[in-house]
Amino acid sequence: MAKSDETADARKLDWGIPNVRDLGGLEGRWGVTRFGRVARGPRRELLSEAGWDEARRWGLATVVDLRGSSETGRRDGDPSIGPSVLDGITVVSAPTEDHDNAEFREICFPILDSPEYWPHNLRILPHLVLATLTAIAAARPGVLVHCSAGRDRTGLVSALLLANAGVAPEAVADDYAASVMVMAGVSSHSPTHDGKPTETRRKPSVGPEIRAPWWSSSSPMDRHTSTRWDSHPPRRNGCGRYCSGDHIGLW
């Protein structure tokens, strides 16, 4: 088995639901990202009690939820769990999107199922993304970052974390592509600009287009973040101390 395949297998987390991965095991500029620090996945309501047990064994201590308040909560078909399942686990609400923002709705709603909207999200709502990164940095290690499908919003935040750990742009893009492939055909539950069901919209691609020109720099998001996030302390690669090893411990 090739080393890349071994790493991919090691990163997969078997919590009984698809699309859960550890952000560890990837070569970065300052070393290999560490296992057991940050994981990405879909909405936590999909986890059964057995899934939560597996998450605890991984070291889960904090959940950072990227969804808006209207998206949270149990849905029909979700597993029932006891009230004590989340004891000792901190859940932090840190939405990256504001669906009441007119500019965000106009520009991003048509492309929410694609990384094309990421730089617009950063430009229009930098304070929300910064608050999310701050929440992750302040969390106890063993962080699950999730949205609904665990693909696009989670992909944005994961890309920022990995890029600022010095992970190569191609590897960051591959991490997003892995979620696209795993979640193919699964609704992201994102809104549409025209009211059409999600399944009628253009699906995200795993082809060369996800390696758009803004992936080509060593820090893909830097040129979008550095001009808008001038209020926080000195930064490395755009997100600065909020993505550094000293605070999040990815390396």
ChimeraX commands (.cxc) that place a marker at each C-alpha (Angstrom):
marker #1 position 0.00,0.00,0.00 radius 0.5
marker #1 position 1.34,3.43,-0.94 radius 0.5
marker #1 position 2.14,5.86,1.88 radius 0.5
marker #1 position -0.57,8.26,0.67 radius 0.5
marker #1 position -3.14,5.47,0.86 radius 0.5
marker #1 position -1.99,4.52,4.35 radius 0.5
marker #1 position -2.32,8.15,5.45 radius 0.5
marker #1 position -5.79,8.43,3.95 radius 0.5
marker #1 position -6.90,5.28,5.75 radius 0.5
marker #1 position -5.43,6.48,9.04 radius 0.5
marker #1 position -7.29,9.77,8.73 radius 0.5
marker #1 position -10.71,8.14,8.29 radius 0.5
marker #1 position -12.69,8.01,11.53 radius 0.5
marker #1 position -15.26,5.27,11.96 radius 0.5
marker #1 position -17.96,6.99,13.97 radius 0.5
marker #1 position -20.77,5.22,12.12 radius 0.5
marker #1 position -21.41,8.07,9.67 radius 0.5
marker #1 position -19.70,9.05,6.42 radius 0.5
marker #1 position -17.26,11.89,5.78 radius 0.5
marker #1 position -15.49,12.07,9.14 radius 0.5
marker #1 position -11.73,12.60,8.93 radius 0.5
marker #1 position -8.87,13.60,11.17 radius 0.5
marker #1 position -6.88,16.57,9.84 radius 0.5
marker #1 position -3.69,14.89,11.05 radius 0.5
marker #1 position -1.13,13.02,9.01 radius 0.5
marker #1 position -0.58,15.62,6.27 radius 0.5
marker #1 position 2.84,17.00,5.39 radius 0.5
marker #1 position 3.08,20.68,6.28 radius 0.5
marker #1 position 5.73,23.35,6.12 radius 0.5
marker #1 position 6.58,22.87,9.79 radius 0.5
marker #1 position 6.07,19.12,10.02 radius 0.5
marker #1 position 3.26,16.59,9.77 radius 0.5
marker #1 position -0.11,17.73,11.08 radius 0.5
marker #1 position -0.97,15.98,14.31 radius 0.5
marker #1 position -3.63,13.35,14.78 radius 0.5
marker #1 position -6.25,13.79,17.47 radius 0.5
marker #1 position -6.40,17.58,17.32 radius 0.5
marker #1 position -9.06,18.54,14.77 radius 0.5
marker #1 position -11.53,16.39,12.87 radius 0.5
marker #1 position -14.05,17.37,10.20 radius 0.5
marker #1 position -17.46,15.85,9.61 radius 0.5
marker #1 position -21.18,16.26,8.91 radius 0.5
marker #1 position -23.79,17.42,11.40 radius 0.5
marker #1 position -23.48,15.88,14.84 radius 0.5
marker #1 position -27.17,14.89,15.03 radius 0.5
marker #1 position -26.33,11.97,12.73 radius 0.5
marker #1 position -24.22,10.33,15.44 radius 0.5
marker #1 position -25.69,7.44,17.37 radius 0.5
marker #1 position -24.71,6.77,20.97 radius 0.5
marker #1 position -22.17,4.26,19.66 radius 0.5
marker #1 position -20.82,6.96,17.35 radius 0.5
marker #1 position -20.44,9.37,20.23 radius 0.5
marker #1 position -18.58,6.65,22.15 radius 0.5
marker #1 position -16.16,6.26,19.23 radius 0.5
marker #1 position -15.73,10.03,19.08 radius 0.5
marker #1 position -14.87,10.11,22.77 radius 0.5
marker #1 position -12.31,7.36,22.27 radius 0.5
marker #1 position -10.73,9.52,19.56 radius 0.5
marker #1 position -10.51,12.30,22.16 radius 0.5
marker #1 position -13.49,14.51,21.30 radius 0.5
marker #1 position -13.76,17.40,23.73 radius 0.5
marker #1 position -15.26,20.24,21.68 radius 0.5
marker #1 position -17.72,20.53,18.81 radius 0.5
marker #1 position -17.59,23.68,16.68 radius 0.5
marker #1 position -20.83,23.99,14.70 radius 0.5
marker #1 position -20.59,26.14,11.56 radius 0.5
marker #1 position -24.34,26.17,10.85 radius 0.5
marker #1 position -26.87,28.89,11.48 radius 0.5
marker #1 position -29.34,28.47,14.33 radius 0.5
marker #1 position -32.20,27.57,11.98 radius 0.5
marker #1 position -30.31,24.48,10.75 radius 0.5
marker #1 position -29.57,22.84,14.08 radius 0.5
marker #1 position -31.53,20.18,15.92 radius 0.5
marker #1 position -32.69,16.63,15.43 radius 0.5
marker #1 position -34.51,15.70,12.21 radius 0.5
marker #1 position -36.76,12.81,11.30 radius 0.5
marker #1 position -34.61,9.72,10.96 radius 0.5
marker #1 position -31.81,10.96,13.18 radius 0.5
marker #1 position -30.82,8.53,15.94 radius 0.5
marker #1 position -32.16,9.08,19.45 radius 0.5
marker #1 position -29.52,9.65,22.09 radius 0.5
marker #1 position -29.69,9.96,25.86 radius 0.5
marker #1 position -29.33,13.31,27.62 radius 0.5
marker #1 position -25.98,12.36,29.13 radius 0.5
marker #1 position -24.26,11.51,25.82 radius 0.5
marker #1 position -22.77,15.00,25.48 radius 0.5
marker #1 position -21.68,15.29,29.12 radius 0.5
marker #1 position -18.21,16.83,29.21 radius 0.5
marker #1 position -18.30,17.85,25.55 radius 0.5
marker #1 position -18.49,21.56,24.80 radius 0.5
marker #1 position -20.62,22.61,21.81 radius 0.5
marker #1 position -19.76,25.99,20.32 radius 0.5
marker #1 position -21.90,27.78,17.75 radius 0.5
marker #1 position -19.62,29.54,15.24 radius 0.5
marker #1 position -21.52,30.14,11.97 radius 0.5
marker #1 position -19.44,31.15,8.97 radius 0.5
marker #1 position -22.42,32.44,6.96 radius 0.5
marker #1 position -25.13,35.07,7.44 radius 0.5
marker #1 position -28.10,34.27,5.24 radius 0.5
marker #1 position -29.68,37.62,6.08 radius 0.5
marker #1 position -26.77,39.48,4.52 radius 0.5
marker #1 position -28.00,40.78,1.15 radius 0.5
marker #1 position -24.62,40.68,-0.58 radius 0.5
marker #1 position -23.93,37.15,0.63 radius 0.5
marker #1 position -27.34,36.00,-0.60 radius 0.5
marker #1 position -26.91,37.59,-4.01 radius 0.5
marker #1 position -23.38,36.39,-4.70 radius 0.5
marker #1 position -23.04,33.16,-2.74 radius 0.5
marker #1 position -26.45,31.44,-2.79 radius 0.5
marker #1 position -26.12,30.36,-6.44 radius 0.5
marker #1 position -22.74,28.72,-5.77 radius 0.5
marker #1 position -22.99,27.47,-2.17 radius 0.5
marker #1 position -22.34,23.88,-3.27 radius 0.5
marker #1 position -18.92,24.81,-4.63 radius 0.5
marker #1 position -15.65,26.23,-3.24 radius 0.5
marker #1 position -16.20,29.09,-5.69 radius 0.5
marker #1 position -18.05,30.88,-2.91 radius 0.5
marker #1 position -15.26,30.62,-0.34 radius 0.5
marker #1 position -13.33,33.79,-1.25 radius 0.5
marker #1 position -16.61,35.72,-1.37 radius 0.5
marker #1 position -17.52,34.40,2.09 radius 0.5
marker #1 position -14.16,35.62,3.36 radius 0.5
marker #1 position -14.53,39.00,1.69 radius 0.5
marker #1 position -18.13,39.66,2.74 radius 0.5
marker #1 position -18.13,38.10,6.22 radius 0.5
marker #1 position -14.51,38.06,7.44 radius 0.5
marker #1 position -15.58,38.67,11.04 radius 0.5
marker #1 position -17.61,35.45,11.10 radius 0.5
marker #1 position -14.79,33.32,9.72 radius 0.5
marker #1 position -12.35,34.94,12.13 radius 0.5
marker #1 position -14.73,34.21,15.03 radius 0.5
marker #1 position -14.84,30.57,13.92 radius 0.5
marker #1 position -11.05,30.31,13.85 radius 0.5
marker #1 position -10.88,31.99,17.24 radius 0.5
marker #1 position -13.36,29.46,18.64 radius 0.5
marker #1 position -11.29,26.56,17.31 radius 0.5
marker #1 position -8.10,28.08,18.72 radius 0.5
marker #1 position -9.71,28.51,22.14 radius 0.5
marker #1 position -11.19,25.01,22.24 radius 0.5
marker #1 position -9.84,22.04,24.13 radius 0.5
marker #1 position -7.93,19.78,21.69 radius 0.5
marker #1 position -10.05,17.08,20.20 radius 0.5
marker #1 position -12.23,19.38,18.10 radius 0.5
marker #1 position -14.92,18.29,15.68 radius 0.5
marker #1 position -15.66,20.99,13.09 radius 0.5
marker #1 position -18.91,20.39,11.24 radius 0.5
marker #1 position -21.64,21.99,9.19 radius 0.5
marker #1 position -24.49,20.04,7.58 radius 0.5
marker #1 position -22.95,17.73,4.99 radius 0.5
marker #1 position -19.44,18.41,6.26 radius 0.5
marker #1 position -18.35,19.49,2.81 radius 0.5
marker #1 position -18.47,23.18,1.91 radius 0.5
marker #1 position -18.46,25.27,5.10 radius 0.5
marker #1 position -16.39,22.61,6.81 radius 0.5
marker #1 position -14.23,22.50,3.68 radius 0.5
marker #1 position -13.59,26.23,3.90 radius 0.5
marker #1 position -12.51,26.10,7.53 radius 0.5
marker #1 position -10.45,22.93,6.99 radius 0.5
marker #1 position -8.73,24.57,4.02 radius 0.5
marker #1 position -7.81,27.58,6.14 radius 0.5
marker #1 position -6.44,25.40,8.94 radius 0.5
marker #1 position -4.45,23.14,6.63 radius 0.5
marker #1 position -3.15,25.96,4.44 radius 0.5
marker #1 position -1.89,27.79,7.47 radius 0.5
marker #1 position -0.22,24.62,8.71 radius 0.5
marker #1 position 1.74,24.77,5.46 radius 0.5
marker #1 position -0.01,21.83,3.81 radius 0.5
marker #1 position 0.44,21.87,0.03 radius 0.5
marker #1 position -2.48,23.37,-1.93 radius 0.5
marker #1 position -2.91,20.11,-3.87 radius 0.5
marker #1 position -3.34,18.16,-0.62 radius 0.5
marker #1 position -5.82,20.73,0.70 radius 0.5
marker #1 position -7.82,20.45,-2.53 radius 0.5
marker #1 position -7.69,16.65,-2.30 radius 0.5
marker #1 position -9.13,16.83,1.21 radius 0.5
marker #1 position -12.10,18.80,-0.11 radius 0.5
marker #1 position -12.45,16.42,-3.07 radius 0.5
marker #1 position -12.62,13.46,-0.68 radius 0.5
marker #1 position -15.71,14.96,0.93 radius 0.5
marker #1 position -17.29,15.67,-2.45 radius 0.5
marker #1 position -16.86,12.04,-3.45 radius 0.5
marker #1 position -18.09,10.62,-0.14 radius 0.5
marker #1 position -21.12,12.92,0.01 radius 0.5
marker #1 position -22.08,12.73,-3.68 radius 0.5
marker #1 position -25.86,12.92,-3.93 radius 0.5
marker #1 position -26.30,14.01,-0.32 radius 0.5
marker #1 position -28.07,17.33,0.16 radius 0.5
marker #1 position -26.00,20.01,1.81 radius 0.5
marker #1 position -29.25,21.60,3.06 radius 0.5
marker #1 position -27.98,24.93,1.80 radius 0.5
marker #1 position -30.53,27.44,0.51 radius 0.5
marker #1 position -31.00,28.33,-3.12 radius 0.5
marker #1 position -31.29,31.75,-4.67 radius 0.5
marker #1 position -34.23,30.64,-6.81 radius 0.5
marker #1 position -36.04,28.24,-4.49 radius 0.5
marker #1 position -35.13,25.16,-6.50 radius 0.5
marker #1 position -34.42,21.90,-4.66 radius 0.5
marker #1 position -30.76,21.20,-4.02 radius 0.5
marker #1 position -30.75,18.17,-6.34 radius 0.5
marker #1 position -31.49,20.41,-9.37 radius 0.5
marker #1 position -28.46,22.61,-8.78 radius 0.5
marker #1 position -25.01,22.20,-10.27 radius 0.5
marker #1 position -23.06,19.68,-8.23 radius 0.5
marker #1 position -19.54,20.44,-7.01 radius 0.5
marker #1 position -16.78,18.96,-9.13 radius 0.5
marker #1 position -13.70,17.05,-8.07 radius 0.5
marker #1 position -11.92,17.94,-11.30 radius 0.5
marker #1 position -9.21,20.51,-12.02 radius 0.5
marker #1 position -11.59,23.42,-11.50 radius 0.5
marker #1 position -11.48,23.00,-7.72 radius 0.5
marker #1 position -7.79,23.82,-8.03 radius 0.5
marker #1 position -8.69,27.31,-9.21 radius 0.5
marker #1 position -6.04,30.04,-9.49 radius 0.5
marker #1 position -6.51,31.00,-5.86 radius 0.5
marker #1 position -5.18,27.55,-4.85 radius 0.5
marker #1 position -1.89,28.26,-6.58 radius 0.5
marker #1 position -0.17,30.18,-3.81 radius 0.5
marker #1 position 1.45,28.50,-0.82 radius 0.5
marker #1 position -1.33,29.93,1.35 radius 0.5
marker #1 position -4.49,29.83,-0.76 radius 0.5
marker #1 position -6.63,32.13,1.36 radius 0.5
marker #1 position -3.98,34.68,2.28 radius 0.5
marker #1 position -4.80,37.25,-0.34 radius 0.5
marker #1 position -8.46,37.24,0.73 radius 0.5
marker #1 position -7.89,37.32,4.48 radius 0.5
marker #1 position -4.89,39.56,4.95 radius 0.5
marker #1 position -6.57,42.67,3.56 radius 0.5
marker #1 position -9.67,42.32,5.75 radius 0.5
marker #1 position -8.40,40.93,9.04 radius 0.5
marker #1 position -6.13,43.80,10.06 radius 0.5
marker #1 position -7.38,44.03,13.63 radius 0.5
marker #1 position -5.90,40.81,15.03 radius 0.5
marker #1 position -2.28,40.32,16.17 radius 0.5
marker #1 position 0.62,39.76,13.74 radius 0.5
marker #1 position -0.15,36.85,11.49 radius 0.5
marker #1 position 1.59,34.08,9.63 radius 0.5
marker #1 position 0.01,33.12,6.31 radius 0.5
marker #1 position -3.07,35.30,6.74 radius 0.5
marker #1 position -4.82,33.67,9.72 radius 0.5
marker #1 position -1.86,34.14,12.03 radius 0.5
marker #1 position -1.92,32.88,15.56 radius 0.5
marker #1 position -5.47,31.56,15.17 radius 0.5
marker #1 position -4.14,28.80,12.91 radius 0.5
marker #1 position -0.71,28.39,14.47 radius 0.5
marker #1 position 0.59,25.23,16.08 radius 0.5
marker #1 position 0.82,26.95,19.44 radius 0.5
marker #1 position -2.95,27.46,19.57 radius 0.5
marker #1 position -4.58,24.70,17.53 radius 0.5
marker #1 position -1.73,22.22,17.62 radius 0.5
marker #1 position -2.01,20.95,14.07 radius 0.5
marker #1 position 1.77,20.59,13.99 radius 0.5
marker link #1:1,2 radius 0.2
marker link #1:2,3 radius 0.2
marker link #1:3,4 radius 0.2
marker link #1:4,5 radius 0.2
marker link #1:5,6 radius 0.2
marker link #1:6,7 radius 0.2
marker link #1:7,8 radius 0.2
marker link #1:8,9 radius 0.2
marker link #1:9,10 radius 0.2
marker link #1:10,11 radius 0.2
marker link #1:11,12 radius 0.2
marker link #1:12,13 radius 0.2
marker link #1:13,14 radius 0.2
marker link #1:14,15 radius 0.2
marker link #1:15,16 radius 0.2
marker link #1:16,17 radius 0.2
marker link #1:17,18 radius 0.2
marker link #1:18,19 radius 0.2
marker link #1:19,20 radius 0.2
marker link #1:20,21 radius 0.2
marker link #1:21,22 radius 0.2
marker link #1:22,23 radius 0.2
marker link #1:23,24 radius 0.2
marker link #1:24,25 radius 0.2
marker link #1:25,26 radius 0.2
marker link #1:26,27 radius 0.2
marker link #1:27,28 radius 0.2
marker link #1:28,29 radius 0.2
marker link #1:29,30 radius 0.2
marker link #1:30,31 radius 0.2
marker link #1:31,32 radius 0.2
marker link #1:32,33 radius 0.2
marker link #1:33,34 radius 0.2
marker link #1:34,35 radius 0.2
marker link #1:35,36 radius 0.2
marker link #1:36,37 radius 0.2
marker link #1:37,38 radius 0.2
marker link #1:38,39 radius 0.2
marker link #1:39,40 radius 0.2
marker link #1:40,41 radius 0.2
marker link #1:41,42 radius 0.2
marker link #1:42,43 radius 0.2
marker link #1:43,44 radius 0.2
marker link #1:44,45 radius 0.2
marker link #1:45,46 radius 0.2
marker link #1:46,47 radius 0.2
marker link #1:47,48 radius 0.2
marker link #1:48,49 radius 0.2
marker link #1:49,50 radius 0.2
marker link #1:50,51 radius 0.2
marker link #1:51,52 radius 0.2
marker link #1:52,53 radius 0.2
marker link #1:53,54 radius 0.2
marker link #1:54,55 radius 0.2
marker link #1:55,56 radius 0.2
marker link #1:56,57 radius 0.2
marker link #1:57,58 radius 0.2
marker link #1:58,59 radius 0.2
marker link #1:59,60 radius 0.2
marker link #1:60,61 radius 0.2
marker link #1:61,62 radius 0.2
marker link #1:62,63 radius 0.2
marker link #1:63,64 radius 0.2
marker link #1:64,65 radius 0.2
marker link #1:65,66 radius 0.2
marker link #1:66,67 radius 0.2
marker link #1:67,68 radius 0.2
marker link #1:68,69 radius 0.2
marker link #1:69,70 radius 0.2
marker link #1:70,71 radius 0.2
marker link #1:71,72 radius 0.2
marker link #1:72,73 radius 0.2
marker link #1:73,74 radius 0.2
marker link #1:74,75 radius 0.2
marker link #1:75,76 radius 0.2
marker link #1:76,77 radius 0.2
marker link #1:77,78 radius 0.2
marker link #1:78,79 radius 0.2
marker link #1:79,80 radius 0.2
marker link #1:80,81 radius 0.2
marker link #1:81,82 radius 0.2
marker link #1:82,83 radius 0.2
marker link #1:83,84 radius 0.2
marker link #1:84,85 radius 0.2
marker link #1:85,86 radius 0.2
marker link #1:86,87 radius 0.2
marker link #1:87,88 radius 0.2
marker link #1:88,89 radius 0.2
marker link #1:89,90 radius 0.2
marker link #1:90,91 radius 0.2
marker link #1:91,92 radius 0.2
marker link #1:92,93 radius 0.2
marker link #1:93,94 radius 0.2
marker link #1:94,95 radius 0.2
marker link #1:95,96 radius 0.2
marker link #1:96,97 radius 0.2
marker link #1:97,98 radius 0.2
marker link #1:98,99 radius 0.2
marker link #1:99,100 radius 0.2
marker link #1:100,101 radius 0.2
marker link #1:101,102 radius 0.2
marker link #1:102,103 radius 0.2
marker link #1:103,104 radius 0.2
marker link #1:104,105 radius 0.2
marker link #1:105,106 radius 0.2
marker link #1:106,107 radius 0.2
marker link #1:107,108 radius 0.2
marker link #1:108,109 radius 0.2
marker link #1:109,110 radius 0.2
marker link #1:110,111 radius 0.2
marker link #1:111,112 radius 0.2
marker link #1:112,113 radius 0.2
marker link #1:113,114 radius 0.2
marker link #1:114,115 radius 0.2
marker link #1:115,116 radius 0.2
marker link #1:116,117 radius 0.2
marker link #1:117,118 radius 0.2
marker link #1:118,119 radius 0.2
marker link #1:119,120 radius 0.2
marker link #1:120,121 radius 0.2
marker link #1:121,122 radius 0.2
marker link #1:122,123 radius 0.2
marker link #1:123,124 radius 0.2
marker link #1:124,125 radius 0.2
marker link #1:125,126 radius 0.2
marker link #1:126,127 radius 0.2
marker link #1:127,128 radius 0.2
marker link #1:128,129 radius 0.2
marker link #1:129,130 radius 0.2
marker link #1:130,131 radius 0.2
marker link #1:131,132 radius 0.2
marker link #1:132,133 radius 0.2
marker link #1:133,134 radius 0.2
marker link #1:134,135 radius 0.2
marker link #1:135,136 radius 0.2
marker link #1:136,137 radius 0.2
marker link #1:137,138 radius 0.2
marker link #1:138,139 radius 0.2
marker link #1:139,140 radius 0.2
marker link #1:140,141 radius 0.2
marker link #1:141,142 radius 0.2
marker link #1:142,143 radius 0.2
marker link #1:143,144 radius 0.2
marker link #1:144,145 radius 0.2
marker link #1:145,146 radius 0.2
marker link #1:146,147 radius 0.2
marker link #1:147,148 radius 0.2
marker link #1:148,149 radius 0.2
marker link #1:149,150 radius 0.2
marker link #1:150,151 radius 0.2
marker link #1:151,152 radius 0.2
marker link #1:152,153 radius 0.2
marker link #1:153,154 radius 0.2
marker link #1:154,155 radius 0.2
marker link #1:155,156 radius 0.2
marker link #1:156,157 radius 0.2
marker link #1:157,158 radius 0.2
marker link #1:158,159 radius 0.2
marker link #1:159,160 radius 0.2
marker link #1:160,161 radius 0.2
marker link #1:161,162 radius 0.2
marker link #1:162,163 radius 0.2
marker link #1:163,164 radius 0.2
marker link #1:164,165 radius 0.2
marker link #1:165,166 radius 0.2
marker link #1:166,167 radius 0.2
marker link #1:167,168 radius 0.2
marker link #1:168,169 radius 0.2
marker link #1:169,170 radius 0.2
marker link #1:170,171 radius 0.2
marker link #1:171,172 radius 0.2
marker link #1:172,173 radius 0.2
marker link #1:173,174 radius 0.2
marker link #1:174,175 radius 0.2
marker link #1:175,176 radius 0.2
marker link #1:176,177 radius 0.2
marker link #1:177,178 radius 0.2
marker link #1:178,179 radius 0.2
marker link #1:179,180 radius 0.2
marker link #1:180,181 radius 0.2
marker link #1:181,182 radius 0.2
marker link #1:182,183 radius 0.2
marker link #1:183,184 radius 0.2
marker link #1:184,185 radius 0.2
marker link #1:185,186 radius 0.2
marker link #1:186,187 radius 0.2
marker link #1:187,188 radius 0.2
marker link #1:188,189 radius 0.2
marker link #1:189,190 radius 0.2
marker link #1:190,191 radius 0.2
marker link #1:191,192 radius 0.2
marker link #1:192,193 radius 0.2
marker link #1:193,194 radius 0.2
marker link #1:194,195 radius 0.2
marker link #1:195,196 radius 0.2
marker link #1:196,197 radius 0.2
marker link #1:197,198 radius 0.2
marker link #1:198,199 radius 0.2
marker link #1:199,200 radius 0.2
marker link #1:200,201 radius 0.2
marker link #1:201,202 radius 0.2
marker link #1:202,203 radius 0.2
marker link #1:203,204 radius 0.2
marker link #1:204,205 radius 0.2
marker link #1:205,206 radius 0.2
marker link #1:206,207 radius 0.2
marker link #1:207,208 radius 0.2
marker link #1:208,209 radius 0.2
marker link #1:209,210 radius 0.2
marker link #1:210,211 radius 0.2
marker link #1:211,212 radius 0.2
marker link #1:212,213 radius 0.2
marker link #1:213,214 radius 0.2
marker link #1:214,215 radius 0.2
marker link #1:215,216 radius 0.2
marker link #1:216,217 radius 0.2
marker link #1:217,218 radius 0.2
marker link #1:218,219 radius 0.2
marker link #1:219,220 radius 0.2
marker link #1:220,221 radius 0.2
marker link #1:221,222 radius 0.2
marker link #1:222,223 radius 0.2
marker link #1:223,224 radius 0.2
marker link #1:224,225 radius 0.2
marker link #1:225,226 radius 0.2
marker link #1:226,227 radius 0.2
marker link #1:227,228 radius 0.2
marker link #1:228,229 radius 0.2
marker link #1:229,230 radius 0.2
marker link #1:230,231 radius 0.2
marker link #1:231,232 radius 0.2
marker link #1:232,233 radius 0.2
marker link #1:233,234 radius 0.2
marker link #1:234,235 radius 0.2
marker link #1:235,236 radius 0.2
marker link #1:236,237 radius 0.2
marker link #1:237,238 radius 0.2
marker link #1:238,239 radius 0.2
marker link #1:239,240 radius 0.2
marker link #1:240,241 radius 0.2
marker link #1:241,242 radius 0.2
marker link #1:242,243 radius 0.2
marker link #1:243,244 radius 0.2
marker link #1:244,245 radius 0.2
marker link #1:245,246 radius 0.2
marker link #1:246,247 radius 0.2
marker link #1:247,248 radius 0.2
marker link #1:248,249 radius 0.2
marker link #1:249,250 radius 0.2
marker link #1:250,251 radius 0.2
view
